[in-house]
Amino acid sequence: MASLRNYTAALLVLIVGASIVPKAFLDQSASKQVAQAADINPLSAQKSALTATSVPVRKSAQKIGRKTLPAYAVLASTDQPPSPENTNRLNRAAASEVRWIGMEEALAANEKKRDKKPIFIDLYTDWCGWCKRMDATTFQDPVLVQYLNERYHCVKFNAETHGPFTYFGQVLALPSTSRPTHPFALMVGAQGGSIGYPTVAILDSDNKKLTTLPGYQTAQALEPLLVYYAEGYYKEFDYATFKGMYAPKSGQ
C-alpha cells in the first residue's frame, strides 16, 4: 500500500515538473535566440530597441537630425517663419535714412562707370529753419528715402561753410566775406542771380546741371521730379506733362 502511495506521489511530481520545466526552458531558449540575433544582425536589435522606446527616441532623432541640417534648412523648418509685416518693418527700418555723401565723393563715384548716377544736392545753411523741417519730414519719408538711395548720389551741401573742391577743372572756394556763399551753390542753385534755402539741385551722371528747385518741398512734390530725371523722362516729355501723368507713392 505504501509503495503504491509512493509511486503515485512520484508520478504527480513528474507530471507537474513536465508542465513547468519546458516553459522555463522555452523562455531561456527565446532569450538565447534574441541574443544570437543581436550578435548576427545588430540593426535588427536596434530596431527592436527603437520599437520598445518609440516616443522618446523619435524626439532625440529629431534633435540630432536638425543639428546636421544646413543653417537655411533649419530656419526653413521653424514653426513660425517671419511674417510679411515683420519683413516690411525691417525693410522700412533699413531705408529710414538718406545716405548723404560729400560732393567730392559723388563726383569721384561718377568717374567709375559702375557707380555712375545722377547727383541730388540739398543746398542748406545752419540758420535755415525750413531746411531743418525738410530734414525732419521730407527726407524721412520711406518711399522717397529708398528712391534717393537707389537712384542718386545724395549730397548735403552747406552753402556757407563747404570747403574748396574742383569742379570741371575749376577750384571753387568760399569767398572771404562776412556771410560767404559758396560759388558752387550759386552755380547750381541760384535763380536770377540769388539763392534761397533750402534749394535742391540735380546733376546728371556726367555731373552737369539738370535743374534747380528752390524752397521747401514735401515728399509728394519732390518725388515726381526725382523720377523724371533719374529715369530719363526729361528726354521725352516736358515736366508739366510728366507730372500730370505721374501718381506719387510717397506721403501715403
WOMO-V114240 format. One record per helix or strand. SS is the DSSP state (~ for helix, > for strand). FROM is the first residue (numbers start at 1). TO is the last residue. Records with the same first field share a line. If there is no record, write none. Layout:
SS->FROM-TO + FROM-TO
This chain:
~->2-40 + 42-52 + 54-68 + 71-76 + 84-94 + 103-109 + 113-115 + 129-136 + 138-140 + 142-151 + 183-189 + 219-230 + 233-235 + 239-245
>->100-101 + 118-124 + 152-158 + 165-167 + 170-172 + 191-191 + 194-194 + 199-203 + 209-214
